[in-house]
């Protein structure tokens, strides 16, 4: 079943609200020399109470509410209806593959580099089939 365009736009907006920023690695492993120094797991509500997204130019920086230090590592969060987000950060900026799963089983994958979309942004249906694909280079869309 094809979803209306406004649904896709809404999902896209929801993804940016949940994943914030832009850029990535086209699904590659972290660059040599990079290391994730932290793994955080919790609910969507716990993310809100533990972290702040602070605007920094054209991107946002995820910081701990307690120390105001930027988060580096993997942040995994679950929603009340089975939604799940897994975002990777480097010095508070999204960096690498970010994955968002909705309650119906659909998923969105986006690659980031230093907080900007970079690489593939793909929306999959609940049956696993690819629905939409965009490609970005340092935050700019380059291919439909």
N, CA, C and O atoms as CSV, one atom per row, in Angstrom:
chain,resi,resn,atom,element,x,y,z
A,1,UNK,N,N,0.841,-1.173,0.000
A,1,UNK,CA,C,0.000,0.000,0.000
A,1,UNK,C,C,0.888,1.238,0.000
A,1,UNK,O,O,1.741,1.393,0.874
A,2,UNK,N,N,0.694,2.106,-0.964
A,2,UNK,CA,C,1.466,3.344,-1.031
A,2,UNK,C,C,0.897,4.337,-0.029
A,2,UNK,O,O,-0.318,4.476,0.115
A,3,UNK,N,N,1.798,5.021,0.658
A,3,UNK,CA,C,1.366,6.029,1.615
A,3,UNK,C,C,1.331,7.380,0.910
A,3,UNK,O,O,2.131,7.626,0.007
A,4,UNK,N,N,0.422,8.246,1.306
A,4,UNK,CA,C,0.355,9.566,0.690
A,4,UNK,C,C,1.632,10.355,0.943
A,4,UNK,O,O,2.343,10.128,1.922
A,5,UNK,N,N,1.905,11.286,0.035
A,5,UNK,CA,C,3.120,12.082,0.112
A,5,UNK,C,C,3.226,12.820,1.445
A,5,UNK,O,O,4.314,12.904,2.015
A,6,UNK,N,N,2.113,13.356,1.952
A,6,UNK,CA,C,2.174,14.100,3.217
A,6,UNK,C,C,2.639,13.209,4.349
A,6,UNK,O,O,3.263,13.695,5.292
A,7,UNK,N,N,2.347,11.898,4.282
A,7,UNK,CA,C,2.831,10.972,5.296
A,7,UNK,C,C,4.357,10.908,5.243
A,7,UNK,O,O,5.025,10.942,6.277
A,8,UNK,N,N,4.901,10.813,4.022
A,8,UNK,CA,C,6.349,10.726,3.862
A,8,UNK,C,C,7.007,12.003,4.339
A,8,UNK,O,O,8.030,11.957,5.022
A,9,UNK,N,N,6.434,13.141,3.989
A,9,UNK,CA,C,6.986,14.420,4.447
A,9,UNK,C,C,6.940,14.489,5.965
A,9,UNK,O,O,7.894,14.948,6.594
A,10,UNK,N,N,5.828,14.032,6.566
A,10,UNK,CA,C,5.715,14.032,8.025
A,10,UNK,C,C,6.748,13.109,8.652
A,10,UNK,O,O,7.362,13.452,9.662
A,11,UNK,N,N,6.941,11.935,8.054
A,11,UNK,CA,C,7.932,10.995,8.560
A,11,UNK,C,C,9.326,11.596,8.463
A,11,UNK,O,O,10.135,11.459,9.381
A,12,UNK,N,N,9.602,12.265,7.342
A,12,UNK,CA,C,10.882,12.930,7.137
A,12,UNK,C,C,11.107,13.973,8.226
A,12,UNK,O,O,12.187,14.040,8.813
A,13,UNK,N,N,10.087,14.788,8.494
A,13,UNK,CA,C,10.186,15.822,9.530
A,13,UNK,C,C,10.368,15.179,10.902
A,13,UNK,O,O,11.173,15.655,11.702
A,14,UNK,N,N,9.634,14.111,11.184
A,14,UNK,CA,C,9.756,13.410,12.454
A,14,UNK,C,C,11.157,12.856,12.624
A,14,UNK,O,O,11.729,12.906,13.713
A,15,UNK,N,N,11.707,12.326,11.536
A,15,UNK,CA,C,13.052,11.778,11.609
A,15,UNK,C,C,14.050,12.864,11.986
A,15,UNK,O,O,14.905,12.656,12.846
A,16,UNK,N,N,13.938,14.040,11.330
A,16,UNK,CA,C,14.866,15.118,11.638
A,16,UNK,C,C,14.683,15.594,13.058
A,16,UNK,O,O,15.661,15.939,13.721
A,17,UNK,N,N,13.456,15.621,13.541
A,17,UNK,CA,C,13.226,16.038,14.925
A,17,UNK,C,C,13.859,15.039,15.879
A,17,UNK,O,O,14.424,15.421,16.904
A,18,UNK,N,N,13.762,13.754,15.538
A,18,UNK,CA,C,14.307,12.715,16.405
A,18,UNK,C,C,15.778,12.485,16.217
A,18,UNK,O,O,16.470,12.117,17.166
A,19,UNK,N,N,16.285,12.695,14.996
A,19,UNK,CA,C,17.681,12.392,14.715
A,19,UNK,C,C,18.531,13.638,14.634
A,19,UNK,O,O,19.745,13.547,14.818
A,20,UNK,N,N,17.973,14.768,14.374
A,20,UNK,CA,C,18.624,16.074,14.389
A,20,UNK,C,C,19.903,16.177,13.607
A,20,UNK,O,O,20.664,15.211,13.558
A,21,UNK,N,N,20.170,17.293,13.000
A,21,UNK,CA,C,21.389,17.535,12.274
A,21,UNK,C,C,21.439,16.867,10.934
A,21,UNK,O,O,20.402,16.456,10.412
A,22,UNK,N,N,22.630,16.743,10.349
A,22,UNK,CA,C,22.839,16.168,9.030
A,22,UNK,C,C,24.198,15.481,8.958
A,22,UNK,O,O,25.071,15.779,9.774
A,23,UNK,N,N,24.407,14.563,7.999
A,23,UNK,CA,C,25.695,13.987,7.604
A,23,UNK,C,C,25.917,12.561,8.026
A,23,UNK,O,O,25.183,12.070,8.884
A,24,UNK,N,N,26.920,11.842,7.454
A,24,UNK,CA,C,27.172,10.462,7.814
A,24,UNK,C,C,28.240,9.789,7.022
A,24,UNK,O,O,29.072,10.435,6.385
A,25,UNK,N,N,28.212,8.445,7.065
A,25,UNK,CA,C,29.271,7.637,6.487
A,25,UNK,C,C,28.804,6.654,5.442
A,25,UNK,O,O,29.549,5.718,5.151
A,26,UNK,N,N,27.644,6.788,4.862
A,26,UNK,CA,C,27.124,5.807,3.904
A,26,UNK,C,C,27.110,4.404,4.500
A,26,UNK,O,O,27.302,3.426,3.778
A,27,UNK,N,N,26.885,4.293,5.802
A,27,UNK,CA,C,26.800,2.995,6.450
A,27,UNK,C,C,28.150,2.376,6.769
A,27,UNK,O,O,28.200,1.236,7.230
A,28,UNK,N,N,29.246,3.091,6.540
A,28,UNK,CA,C,30.562,2.563,6.814
A,28,UNK,C,C,30.821,2.522,8.304
A,28,UNK,O,O,30.105,3.141,9.091
A,29,UNK,N,N,31.849,1.790,8.683
A,29,UNK,CA,C,32.301,1.772,10.066
A,29,UNK,C,C,32.915,3.115,10.398
A,29,UNK,O,O,33.243,3.884,9.494
A,30,UNK,N,N,33.077,3.414,11.677
A,30,UNK,CA,C,33.723,4.670,12.023
A,30,UNK,C,C,35.100,4.768,11.381
A,30,UNK,O,O,35.782,3.763,11.180
A,31,UNK,N,N,35.498,6.006,11.061
A,31,UNK,CA,C,36.806,6.236,10.479
A,31,UNK,C,C,37.876,5.807,11.471
A,31,UNK,O,O,37.648,5.813,12.680
A,32,UNK,N,N,39.051,5.432,10.955
A,32,UNK,CA,C,40.120,5.030,11.857
A,32,UNK,C,C,40.457,6.206,12.770
A,32,UNK,O,O,40.469,7.364,12.353
A,33,UNK,N,N,40.723,5.877,13.994
A,33,UNK,CA,C,41.009,6.912,14.973
A,33,UNK,C,C,39.778,7.354,15.735
A,33,UNK,O,O,39.898,7.928,16.817
A,34,UNK,N,N,38.569,7.093,15.181
A,34,UNK,CA,C,37.340,7.447,15.881
A,34,UNK,C,C,37.006,6.341,16.855
A,34,UNK,O,O,37.277,5.169,16.593
A,35,UNK,N,N,36.430,6.702,17.957
A,35,UNK,CA,C,35.943,5.677,18.867
A,35,UNK,C,C,34.708,6.192,19.561
A,35,UNK,O,O,34.609,7.377,19.878
A,36,UNK,N,N,33.775,5.308,19.797
A,36,UNK,CA,C,32.592,5.665,20.559
A,36,UNK,C,C,32.936,5.458,22.015
A,36,UNK,O,O,33.246,4.342,22.433
A,37,UNK,N,N,32.884,6.526,22.790
A,37,UNK,CA,C,33.282,6.389,24.180
A,37,UNK,C,C,32.098,6.168,25.091
A,37,UNK,O,O,32.260,6.112,26.310
A,38,UNK,N,N,30.899,6.038,24.524
A,38,UNK,CA,C,29.745,5.894,25.386
A,38,UNK,C,C,28.623,5.176,24.649
A,38,UNK,O,O,28.497,5.261,23.427
A,39,UNK,N,N,27.826,4.477,25.418
A,39,UNK,CA,C,26.602,3.877,24.901
A,39,UNK,C,C,25.525,4.244,25.898
A,39,UNK,O,O,25.659,3.987,27.094
A,40,UNK,N,N,24.454,4.848,25.402
A,40,UNK,CA,C,23.361,5.246,26.267
A,40,UNK,C,C,22.089,4.608,25.738
A,40,UNK,O,O,21.845,4.594,24.532
A,41,UNK,N,N,21.276,4.076,26.652
A,41,UNK,CA,C,20.017,3.435,26.259
A,41,UNK,C,C,18.925,3.867,27.225
A,41,UNK,O,O,19.146,3.945,28.433
A,42,UNK,N,N,17.733,4.149,26.677
A,42,UNK,CA,C,16.614,4.545,27.510
A,42,UNK,C,C,15.379,4.801,26.677
A,42,UNK,O,O,15.320,4.421,25.508
A,43,UNK,N,N,14.394,5.445,27.275
A,43,UNK,CA,C,13.141,5.763,26.594
A,43,UNK,C,C,13.246,7.149,25.956
A,43,UNK,O,O,14.171,7.911,26.241
A,44,UNK,N,N,12.284,7.461,25.091
A,44,UNK,CA,C,12.243,8.794,24.497
A,44,UNK,C,C,12.168,9.860,25.592
A,44,UNK,O,O,12.836,10.890,25.511
A,45,UNK,N,N,11.356,9.604,26.609
A,45,UNK,CA,C,11.211,10.568,27.709
A,45,UNK,C,C,12.525,10.743,28.465
A,45,UNK,O,O,12.865,11.854,28.875
A,46,UNK,N,N,13.260,9.655,28.649
A,46,UNK,CA,C,14.547,9.748,29.346
A,46,UNK,C,C,15.577,10.521,28.516
A,46,UNK,O,O,16.421,11.222,29.076
A,47,UNK,N,N,15.513,10.397,27.181
A,47,UNK,CA,C,16.402,11.184,26.324
A,47,UNK,C,C,16.148,12.662,26.583
A,47,UNK,O,O,17.082,13.442,26.772
A,48,UNK,N,N,14.862,13.039,26.590
A,48,UNK,CA,C,14.493,14.440,26.806
A,48,UNK,C,C,14.960,14.960,28.160
A,48,UNK,O,O,15.360,16.119,28.276
A,49,UNK,N,N,14.912,14.111,29.183
A,49,UNK,CA,C,15.296,14.573,30.519
A,49,UNK,C,C,16.805,14.492,30.762
A,49,UNK,O,O,17.303,15.075,31.726
A,50,UNK,N,N,17.543,13.775,29.899
A,50,UNK,CA,C,18.973,13.582,30.091
A,50,UNK,C,C,19.827,14.474,29.194
A,50,UNK,O,O,20.934,14.861,29.567
A,51,UNK,N,N,19.305,14.801,28.000
A,51,UNK,CA,C,20.094,15.532,27.004
A,51,UNK,C,C,19.381,16.786,26.512
A,51,UNK,O,O,18.163,16.923,26.624
A,52,UNK,N,N,20.177,17.690,25.965
A,52,UNK,CA,C,19.681,18.894,25.298
A,52,UNK,C,C,20.268,18.942,23.891
A,52,UNK,O,O,21.444,18.629,23.708
A,53,UNK,N,N,19.472,19.327,22.897
A,53,UNK,CA,C,19.965,19.614,21.554
A,53,UNK,C,C,20.191,21.118,21.486
A,53,UNK,O,O,19.236,21.893,21.539
A,54,UNK,N,N,21.437,21.531,21.371
A,54,UNK,CA,C,21.800,22.942,21.353
A,54,UNK,C,C,22.172,23.338,19.922
A,54,UNK,O,O,23.082,22.740,19.346
A,55,UNK,N,N,21.489,24.336,19.328
A,55,UNK,CA,C,21.857,24.782,17.977
A,55,UNK,C,C,23.295,25.292,17.946
A,55,UNK,O,O,23.749,25.987,18.855
A,56,UNK,N,N,23.997,24.927,16.876
A,56,UNK,CA,C,25.371,25.382,16.664
A,56,UNK,C,C,25.550,25.583,15.161
A,56,UNK,O,O,25.935,24.658,14.446
A,57,UNK,N,N,25.272,26.784,14.692
A,57,UNK,CA,C,25.299,27.035,13.252
A,57,UNK,C,C,24.143,26.312,12.589
A,57,UNK,O,O,22.990,26.475,12.986
A,58,UNK,N,N,24.454,25.509,11.575
A,58,UNK,CA,C,23.424,24.774,10.833
A,58,UNK,C,C,23.138,23.394,11.402
A,58,UNK,O,O,22.332,22.658,10.833
A,59,UNK,N,N,23.769,23.023,12.497
A,59,UNK,CA,C,23.566,21.705,13.094
A,59,UNK,C,C,23.202,21.885,14.566
A,59,UNK,O,O,23.197,22.996,15.095
A,60,UNK,N,N,22.902,20.773,15.201
A,60,UNK,CA,C,22.673,20.805,16.641
A,60,UNK,C,C,23.713,19.930,17.323
A,60,UNK,O,O,24.243,18.992,16.728
A,61,UNK,N,N,23.994,20.245,18.566
A,61,UNK,CA,C,24.948,19.479,19.359
A,61,UNK,C,C,24.188,18.891,20.542
A,61,UNK,O,O,23.540,19.615,21.297
A,62,UNK,N,N,24.273,17.581,20.694
A,62,UNK,CA,C,23.629,16.895,21.810
A,62,UNK,C,C,24.540,16.983,23.026
A,62,UNK,O,O,25.689,16.544,22.996
A,63,UNK,N,N,24.004,17.557,24.090
A,63,UNK,CA,C,24.785,17.743,25.309
A,63,UNK,C,C,24.050,17.147,26.511
A,63,UNK,O,O,22.821,17.121,26.561
A,64,UNK,N,N,24.827,16.676,27.460
A,64,UNK,CA,C,24.277,16.191,28.717
A,64,UNK,C,C,23.707,17.374,29.487
A,64,UNK,O,O,24.357,18.412,29.605
A,65,UNK,N,N,22.502,17.223,30.008
A,65,UNK,CA,C,21.902,18.306,30.805
A,65,UNK,C,C,22.736,18.574,32.066
A,65,UNK,O,O,22.845,19.721,32.501
A,66,UNK,N,N,23.319,17.535,32.646
A,66,UNK,CA,C,24.069,17.686,33.897
A,66,UNK,C,C,25.392,18.416,33.704
A,66,UNK,O,O,25.690,19.371,34.420
A,67,UNK,N,N,26.183,17.965,32.737
A,67,UNK,CA,C,27.536,18.506,32.591
A,67,UNK,C,C,27.690,19.465,31.418
A,67,UNK,O,O,28.698,20.164,31.317
A,68,UNK,N,N,26.703,19.505,30.536
A,68,UNK,CA,C,26.746,20.293,29.294
A,68,UNK,C,C,27.854,19.830,28.351
A,68,UNK,O,O,28.195,20.531,27.398
A,69,UNK,N,N,28.421,18.640,28.618
A,69,UNK,CA,C,29.429,18.069,27.736
A,69,UNK,C,C,28.747,17.441,26.518
A,69,UNK,O,O,27.684,16.835,26.652
A,70,UNK,N,N,29.351,17.580,25.324
A,70,UNK,CA,C,28.778,16.939,24.138
A,70,UNK,C,C,28.876,15.419,24.257
A,70,UNK,O,O,29.853,14.885,24.783
A,71,UNK,N,N,27.857,14.742,23.765
A,71,UNK,CA,C,27.805,13.284,23.821
A,71,UNK,C,C,28.522,12.695,22.613
A,71,UNK,O,O,28.314,13.147,21.487
A,72,UNK,N,N,29.359,11.697,22.840
A,72,UNK,CA,C,29.981,10.910,21.778
A,72,UNK,C,C,29.665,9.456,22.045
A,72,UNK,O,O,29.854,8.964,23.157
A,73,UNK,N,N,29.184,8.768,21.025
A,73,UNK,CA,C,28.848,7.365,21.165
A,73,UNK,C,C,27.527,7.055,20.513
A,73,UNK,O,O,27.089,7.758,19.602
A,74,UNK,N,N,26.897,6.004,20.980
A,74,UNK,CA,C,25.624,5.540,20.428
A,74,UNK,C,C,24.517,5.787,21.432
A,74,UNK,O,O,24.647,5.462,22.612
A,75,UNK,N,N,23.424,6.367,20.953
A,75,UNK,CA,C,22.256,6.633,21.784
A,75,UNK,C,C,21.108,5.805,21.224
A,75,UNK,O,O,20.694,6.005,20.082
A,76,UNK,N,N,20.598,4.882,22.019
A,76,UNK,CA,C,19.489,4.018,21.616
A,76,UNK,C,C,18.286,4.334,22.496
A,76,UNK,O,O,18.383,4.303,23.723
A,77,UNK,N,N,17.150,4.640,21.865
A,77,UNK,CA,C,15.966,4.991,22.656
A,77,UNK,C,C,14.727,4.300,22.107
A,77,UNK,O,O,14.622,4.027,20.912
A,78,UNK,N,N,13.786,4.022,23.017
A,78,UNK,CA,C,12.548,3.331,22.680
A,78,UNK,C,C,11.355,4.202,23.038
A,78,UNK,O,O,11.338,4.888,24.060
A,79,UNK,N,N,10.351,4.149,22.157
A,79,UNK,CA,C,9.115,4.870,22.395
A,79,UNK,C,C,8.081,3.981,23.056
A,79,UNK,O,O,8.294,2.775,23.180
A,80,UNK,N,N,6.959,4.557,23.484
A,80,UNK,CA,C,5.934,3.812,24.218
A,80,UNK,C,C,5.201,2.779,23.358
A,80,UNK,O,O,4.612,1.843,23.897
A,81,UNK,N,N,5.228,2.933,22.038
A,81,UNK,CA,C,4.503,2.007,21.160
A,81,UNK,C,C,5.430,1.098,20.357
A,81,UNK,O,O,5.031,0.555,19.327
A,82,UNK,N,N,6.671,0.931,20.828
A,82,UNK,CA,C,7.609,0.042,20.156
A,82,UNK,C,C,8.531,0.725,19.157
A,82,UNK,O,O,9.316,0.051,18.488
A,83,UNK,N,N,8.453,2.053,19.040
A,83,UNK,CA,C,9.361,2.765,18.159
A,83,UNK,C,C,10.775,2.650,18.738
A,83,UNK,O,O,10.957,2.478,19.943
A,84,UNK,N,N,11.767,2.750,17.851
A,84,UNK,CA,C,13.151,2.694,18.322
A,84,UNK,C,C,14.036,3.572,17.450
A,84,UNK,O,O,13.922,3.566,16.225
A,85,UNK,N,N,14.915,4.323,18.094
A,85,UNK,CA,C,15.900,5.154,17.407
A,85,UNK,C,C,17.287,4.735,17.866
A,85,UNK,O,O,17.510,4.487,19.051
A,86,UNK,N,N,18.214,4.657,16.921
A,86,UNK,CA,C,19.614,4.425,17.244
A,86,UNK,C,C,20.406,5.473,16.475
A,86,UNK,O,O,20.475,5.443,15.246
A,87,UNK,N,N,21.004,6.401,17.222
A,87,UNK,CA,C,21.762,7.496,16.623
A,87,UNK,C,C,23.196,7.435,17.112
A,87,UNK,O,O,23.459,7.062,18.255
A,88,UNK,N,N,24.109,7.799,16.248
A,88,UNK,CA,C,25.520,7.838,16.590
A,88,UNK,C,C,25.983,9.294,16.594
A,88,UNK,O,O,25.582,10.092,15.748
A,89,UNK,N,N,26.828,9.616,17.559
A,89,UNK,CA,C,27.282,10.992,17.739
A,89,UNK,C,C,28.797,11.030,17.880
A,89,UNK,O,O,29.418,10.110,18.411
A,90,UNK,N,N,29.367,12.113,17.392
A,90,UNK,CA,C,30.782,12.405,17.587
A,90,UNK,C,C,30.855,13.858,18.039
A,90,UNK,O,O,30.474,14.766,17.300
A,91,UNK,N,N,31.345,14.071,19.250
A,91,UNK,CA,C,31.424,15.403,19.845
A,91,UNK,C,C,30.075,16.124,19.788
A,91,UNK,O,O,30.009,17.322,19.512
A,92,UNK,N,N,29.001,15.372,20.053
A,92,UNK,CA,C,27.658,15.935,20.126
A,92,UNK,C,C,26.927,16.059,18.806
A,92,UNK,O,O,25.736,16.368,18.786
A,93,UNK,N,N,27.624,15.822,17.698
A,93,UNK,CA,C,26.996,15.945,16.374
A,93,UNK,C,C,26.729,14.559,15.810
A,93,UNK,O,O,27.541,13.647,15.966
A,94,UNK,N,N,25.590,14.409,15.158
A,94,UNK,CA,C,25.284,13.124,14.530
A,94,UNK,C,C,26.375,12.790,13.541
A,94,UNK,O,O,26.806,13.626,12.747
A,95,UNK,N,N,26.811,11.543,13.607
A,95,UNK,CA,C,27.943,11.136,12.786
A,95,UNK,C,C,27.858,9.631,12.563
A,95,UNK,O,O,28.009,8.850,13.503
A,96,UNK,N,N,27.621,9.231,11.334
A,96,UNK,CA,C,27.475,7.819,11.019
A,96,UNK,C,C,26.028,7.489,10.733
A,96,UNK,O,O,25.213,8.376,10.479
A,97,UNK,N,N,25.716,6.217,10.775
A,97,UNK,CA,C,24.377,5.736,10.450
A,97,UNK,C,C,23.415,5.957,11.605
A,97,UNK,O,O,23.698,5.573,12.740
A,98,UNK,N,N,22.274,6.578,11.315
A,98,UNK,CA,C,21.188,6.750,12.276
A,98,UNK,C,C,19.992,5.958,11.748
A,98,UNK,O,O,19.670,6.028,10.562
A,99,UNK,N,N,19.345,5.215,12.622
A,99,UNK,CA,C,18.220,4.369,12.219
A,99,UNK,C,C,17.030,4.662,13.122
A,99,UNK,O,O,17.149,4.710,14.346
A,100,UNK,N,N,15.877,4.856,12.484
A,100,UNK,CA,C,14.640,5.077,13.213
A,100,UNK,C,C,13.624,4.031,12.756
A,100,UNK,O,O,13.381,3.879,11.559
A,101,UNK,N,N,13.035,3.316,13.705
A,101,UNK,CA,C,11.991,2.323,13.403
A,101,UNK,C,C,10.674,2.819,13.990
A,101,UNK,O,O,10.613,3.257,15.139
A,102,UNK,N,N,9.617,2.741,13.170
A,102,UNK,CA,C,8.314,3.173,13.677
A,102,UNK,C,C,7.543,1.988,14.231
A,102,UNK,O,O,7.988,0.845,14.124
A,103,UNK,N,N,6.384,2.260,14.826
A,103,UNK,CA,C,5.619,1.201,15.493
A,103,UNK,C,C,5.043,0.186,14.521
A,103,UNK,O,O,4.708,-0.923,14.937
A,104,UNK,N,N,4.915,0.522,13.236
A,104,UNK,CA,C,4.367,-0.430,12.272
A,104,UNK,C,C,5.448,-1.306,11.642
A,104,UNK,O,O,5.136,-2.209,10.866
A,105,UNK,N,N,6.727,-1.045,11.971
A,105,UNK,CA,C,7.812,-1.864,11.442
A,105,UNK,C,C,8.591,-1.212,10.311
A,105,UNK,O,O,9.573,-1.782,9.834
A,106,UNK,N,N,8.174,-0.030,9.870
A,106,UNK,CA,C,8.937,0.697,8.861
A,106,UNK,C,C,10.204,1.259,9.481
A,106,UNK,O,O,10.291,1.428,10.697
A,107,UNK,N,N,11.183,1.546,8.640
A,107,UNK,CA,C,12.422,2.116,9.180
A,107,UNK,C,C,12.975,3.167,8.229
A,107,UNK,O,O,12.747,3.129,7.020
A,108,UNK,N,N,13.701,4.094,8.810
A,108,UNK,CA,C,14.385,5.144,8.063
A,108,UNK,C,C,15.847,5.091,8.467
A,108,UNK,O,O,16.178,5.016,9.650
A,109,UNK,N,N,16.718,5.132,7.464
A,109,UNK,CA,C,18.154,5.130,7.700
A,109,UNK,C,C,18.747,6.388,7.082
A,109,UNK,O,O,18.446,6.725,5.936
A,110,UNK,N,N,19.583,7.076,7.837
A,110,UNK,CA,C,20.243,8.276,7.332
A,110,UNK,C,C,21.683,8.282,7.791
A,110,UNK,O,O,22.001,7.875,8.908
A,111,UNK,N,N,22.545,8.747,6.916
A,111,UNK,CA,C,23.966,8.870,7.238
A,111,UNK,C,C,24.306,10.329,7.471
A,111,UNK,O,O,23.840,11.221,6.761
A,112,UNK,N,N,25.124,10.549,8.476
A,112,UNK,CA,C,25.528,11.900,8.857
A,112,UNK,C,C,27.039,11.990,8.941
A,112,UNK,O,O,27.723,10.998,9.194
A,113,UNK,N,N,27.552,13.200,8.723
A,113,UNK,CA,C,28.963,13.488,8.966
A,113,UNK,C,C,29.029,14.861,9.624
A,113,UNK,O,O,28.573,15.858,9.064
A,114,UNK,N,N,29.597,14.894,10.801
A,114,UNK,CA,C,29.742,16.142,11.561
A,114,UNK,C,C,28.441,16.929,11.654
A,114,UNK,O,O,28.440,18.155,11.537
A,115,UNK,N,N,27.331,16.219,11.865
A,115,UNK,CA,C,26.045,16.858,12.080
A,115,UNK,C,C,25.243,17.151,10.828
A,115,UNK,O,O,24.109,17.616,10.935
A,116,UNK,N,N,25.787,16.898,9.639
A,116,UNK,CA,C,25.085,17.189,8.387
A,116,UNK,C,C,24.776,15.884,7.651
A,116,UNK,O,O,25.582,14.953,7.655
A,117,UNK,N,N,23.602,15.827,7.021
A,117,UNK,CA,C,23.284,14.652,6.204
A,117,UNK,C,C,24.380,14.487,5.170
A,117,UNK,O,O,24.762,15.435,4.483
A,118,UNK,N,N,24.880,13.260,5.075
A,118,UNK,CA,C,25.949,12.988,4.125
A,118,UNK,C,C,25.875,11.515,3.736
A,118,UNK,O,O,26.209,10.633,4.527
A,119,UNK,N,N,25.444,11.270,2.534
A,119,UNK,CA,C,25.266,9.895,2.074
A,119,UNK,C,C,23.800,9.610,1.847
A,119,UNK,O,O,23.022,10.506,1.518
A,120,UNK,N,N,23.429,8.361,2.023
A,120,UNK,CA,C,22.060,7.934,1.736
A,120,UNK,C,C,21.092,8.249,2.870
A,120,UNK,O,O,21.428,8.170,4.052
A,121,UNK,N,N,19.887,8.608,2.465
A,121,UNK,CA,C,18.742,8.763,3.364
A,121,UNK,C,C,17.664,7.898,2.738
A,121,UNK,O,O,17.168,8.214,1.656
A,122,UNK,N,N,17.289,6.801,3.408
A,122,UNK,CA,C,16.396,5.811,2.814
A,122,UNK,C,C,15.239,5.510,3.748
A,122,UNK,O,O,15.428,5.324,4.950
A,123,UNK,N,N,14.033,5.464,3.182
A,123,UNK,CA,C,12.840,5.074,3.933
A,123,UNK,C,C,12.393,3.713,3.415
A,123,UNK,O,O,12.198,3.527,2.214
A,124,UNK,N,N,12.232,2.756,4.344
A,124,UNK,CA,C,11.787,1.408,4.021
A,124,UNK,C,C,10.379,1.204,4.570
A,124,UNK,O,O,10.042,1.712,5.640
A,125,UNK,N,N,9.556,0.454,3.829
A,125,UNK,CA,C,8.223,0.102,4.288
A,125,UNK,C,C,8.290,-0.983,5.350
A,125,UNK,O,O,9.353,-1.553,5.600
A,126,UNK,N,N,7.164,-1.264,5.969
A,126,UNK,CA,C,7.146,-2.283,7.025
A,126,UNK,C,C,7.470,-3.671,6.498
A,126,UNK,O,O,7.845,-4.553,7.270
A,127,UNK,N,N,7.329,-3.881,5.162
A,127,UNK,CA,C,7.699,-5.166,4.570
A,127,UNK,C,C,9.183,-5.226,4.213
A,127,UNK,O,O,9.653,-6.232,3.681
A,128,UNK,N,N,9.924,-4.152,4.504
A,128,UNK,CA,C,11.353,-4.113,4.247
A,128,UNK,C,C,11.729,-3.570,2.879
A,128,UNK,O,O,12.912,-3.397,2.585
A,129,UNK,N,N,10.731,-3.297,2.033
A,129,UNK,CA,C,11.043,-2.791,0.698
A,129,UNK,C,C,11.375,-1.298,0.755
A,129,UNK,O,O,10.818,-0.546,1.555
A,130,UNK,N,N,12.288,-0.900,-0.108
A,130,UNK,CA,C,12.687,0.502,-0.163
A,130,UNK,C,C,11.557,1.324,-0.766
A,130,UNK,O,O,11.033,0.986,-1.827
A,131,UNK,N,N,11.179,2.414,-0.080
A,131,UNK,CA,C,10.099,3.282,-0.547
A,131,UNK,C,C,10.623,4.561,-1.186
A,131,UNK,O,O,10.136,4.989,-2.232
A,132,UNK,N,N,11.620,5.165,-0.548
A,132,UNK,CA,C,12.187,6.424,-1.031
A,132,UNK,C,C,13.678,6.431,-0.729
A,132,UNK,O,O,14.130,5.842,0.253
A,133,UNK,N,N,14.441,7.113,-1.596
A,133,UNK,CA,C,15.881,7.239,-1.384
A,133,UNK,C,C,16.329,8.621,-1.847
A,133,UNK,O,O,15.977,9.082,-2.933
A,134,UNK,N,N,17.112,9.261,-0.995
A,134,UNK,CA,C,17.749,10.531,-1.335
A,134,UNK,C,C,19.224,10.392,-1.029
A,134,UNK,O,O,19.621,9.546,-0.228
A,135,UNK,N,N,20.035,11.217,-1.661
A,135,UNK,CA,C,21.473,11.217,-1.397
A,135,UNK,C,C,21.913,12.646,-1.082
A,135,UNK,O,O,21.494,13.601,-1.736
A,136,UNK,N,N,22.762,12.767,-0.072
A,136,UNK,CA,C,23.218,14.075,0.397
A,136,UNK,C,C,24.745,14.149,0.403
A,136,UNK,O,O,25.441,13.153,0.601
A,137,UNK,N,N,25.228,15.348,0.183
A,137,UNK,CA,C,26.650,15.645,0.285
A,137,UNK,C,C,26.792,16.865,1.191
A,137,UNK,O,O,26.447,17.982,0.804
A,138,UNK,N,N,27.302,16.640,2.392
A,138,UNK,CA,C,27.475,17.711,3.378
A,138,UNK,C,C,26.223,18.559,3.567
A,138,UNK,O,O,26.304,19.786,3.620
A,139,UNK,N,N,25.067,17.909,3.667
A,139,UNK,CA,C,23.808,18.592,3.952
A,139,UNK,C,C,22.994,19.003,2.739
A,139,UNK,O,O,21.850,19.435,2.884
A,140,UNK,N,N,23.561,18.879,1.542
A,140,UNK,CA,C,22.839,19.263,0.320
A,140,UNK,C,C,22.390,18.028,-0.438
A,140,UNK,O,O,23.172,17.104,-0.662
A,141,UNK,N,N,21.115,18.019,-0.835
A,141,UNK,CA,C,20.567,16.912,-1.596
A,141,UNK,C,C,21.223,16.904,-2.980
A,141,UNK,O,O,21.257,17.933,-3.654
A,142,UNK,N,N,21.744,15.743,-3.406
A,142,UNK,CA,C,22.421,15.679,-4.690
A,142,UNK,C,C,21.771,14.738,-5.684
A,142,UNK,O,O,22.042,14.831,-6.881
A,143,UNK,N,N,20.911,13.822,-5.214
A,143,UNK,CA,C,20.293,12.883,-6.135
A,143,UNK,C,C,18.985,12.371,-5.550
A,143,UNK,O,O,18.908,12.068,-4.360
A,144,UNK,N,N,17.945,12.273,-6.398
A,144,UNK,CA,C,16.658,11.708,-5.950
A,144,UNK,C,C,16.728,10.206,-5.924
A,144,UNK,O,O,15.748,9.548,-5.575
